[in-house]
Amino acid sequence: MKRFLKTWLFIIPLILSGCIPKKNSTTKIHETSQISYAVEHSYSEILEFKIKWSEVFEIDLQNYYVYFYSKTCSHCQNLKNLVIETALKTRIIFFVEASEEVIIKNYAKPQFCLTSAEIFAISGYPSIAQISNKICIKNVSGEDQILMILNFLNEKYIG
């Protein structure tokens, strides 16, 4: 019982200070990026930006990004609001949802300068690829790496 009380005496101030979120919180503020927002976005908002794996190199833009996500991935869920908001504002992020079509390989990170979805691969979810002139020039995975790219895009295109 003493251990239980000591634990709660430590946890209660953390909950009250906001270090540990309250369970019934309805708005989410993304604190790890430079942008804060209280809007809960849905993937239905970006239907015009959803593409198939085979279309990764077929977008008619000189420079764009392709974000690979899974609805069951916790890291993807952490990034969801920020990546959707950034896509809606910049209009240069396209989305590929997890499917059997997506190629995932452990050695995907060094695969740069590719021009075909048949040989292109990601190393997991979430991932983002930068495509310039129909060539993949950057292919990174992981929440922290993607946050850096999203913060860069928000500074560059949104101000």
N, C-alpha and C positions, 0 to 999 in steps of 0.2 A: 504494500500500500504506500509506503514511503517513496519507493521508486516511482510509482504512478504519479504521486503528487509533485515530486521533483520534476518529472518530465513535463507535466502540464504547467507548472510554474515557469518553466523555460519557454514552452510553446505559446502560451496565451499572449505574452508581450509581442512575440513575432507576428502573430495573427493580427493583433491590434495595430501594429506599426505598418502592416501591408507587406512585410517580407514573405509571408505565407498567404497566398490568396484565400479569400473566404470561399467556401464551397458553392454558395448560391449567387456568385457574382454574374451579372447579366451582360456587362460590357467588358470587353477585353482591350487592354491598352498594351501595345507592343513596346516593351521597354528596352529591348536589346538593339533596336534600330534607332536611327535618328528621327523617325517619324512616329508620332503617337496618334492613335485614332480610336474611336469608340464605335466604329461601324462593324457589324458582323457580316462579312461578305459570303456569297455563295458561288459555287462553280457555275451555276446557271447564269450568272452575270457575264460570263466570258465565253458564251457559246460561239460568238463570231471569231474568237481567237483559238478555238479548239481545232487541232489538226490531228491527222493520223501519223504514225511513225514513218510511213512511206513518203509523207509530204514535208519532212524536216528540211530538205534542201530545195523545196519548190515554191517558197514564198517570194512574191514579186517585190521585195525590198532589198536595198543594198546591204543594210545592217539590221539584224534583229536577233532576238534571243528565243530559245525554246526551253520551256520549263517542263520537266518530267516529274510527275507526282503520282502518288497512290492515295486514294481516299482513306485507306486503313493505316497509313504511315503517320506516326505521331509527330515526326519532324516536319512532314508536309503540312500537317494540321497547324503546327506552330507558325509556319510561314504563310499559310493560306491568305489571311487578310491583307498582309503586306504585299504579297506577289500579285494578288488580284487588283488591289488598289493601284499599284504601280503599272500594271498592264492597262488598266482603264485610262490612266492619265497619259502614259507614254505611247501606247498603241504599237509597241514594238516587241511585246512578249507574247509568244504563242504557247499553247498548252498541249501536252501529250499525256493522256491518262494511262496508267498501268494497264497493260494487256499482254496477251501471249505474243503479240507482234514485236514488242519492245525487247531489244537485245541487251542483256545485262552480262557483263564479263568483268572479272577481277582486274584485268589489264587495260581497262577502258581509259584510264586517266591519260596515258601518253598518246592516245589516238587523236592527233591534231592534223589539220590540213586534209581532212576527208571531205569528199564531195558526194557520197552515196550512202543512203540509209541502209543498204545491204551490208556494208562493212563497218558502219558506225555502231558504237555501243556506249552504254553508260555503265557506271560502276554501282549504281543503286539509286534509291529514292531518298530525298529529292536530289535532282541533278538539274543543271542548267548549261546550255550550250550557246555560245555566241557564234553566229553565222555571219560572215562578211563575204560578199560577192560569191555566194553559193559554196563557200568553203568554211568548215568548222575551224575557228581559230582559238576557241577556248571551250573546254568541257570539264566542268567541276561538279563535285558532289558534296553534300553535307550542308547542314543548316548555316554554319558560320561563314563558309565560302559564299553561299548564295546571299546571305545578308549583306556582305560587303558589296556584291554586285548590285543588289537592289538599292542600297544606300547611294552608291555611285550614280545609278540611273535617276534616282529621285533628285539628287543634287544637280545633275547635268540638265535634265529635261523639265523639272518642276521648279527648281530654284530653291 
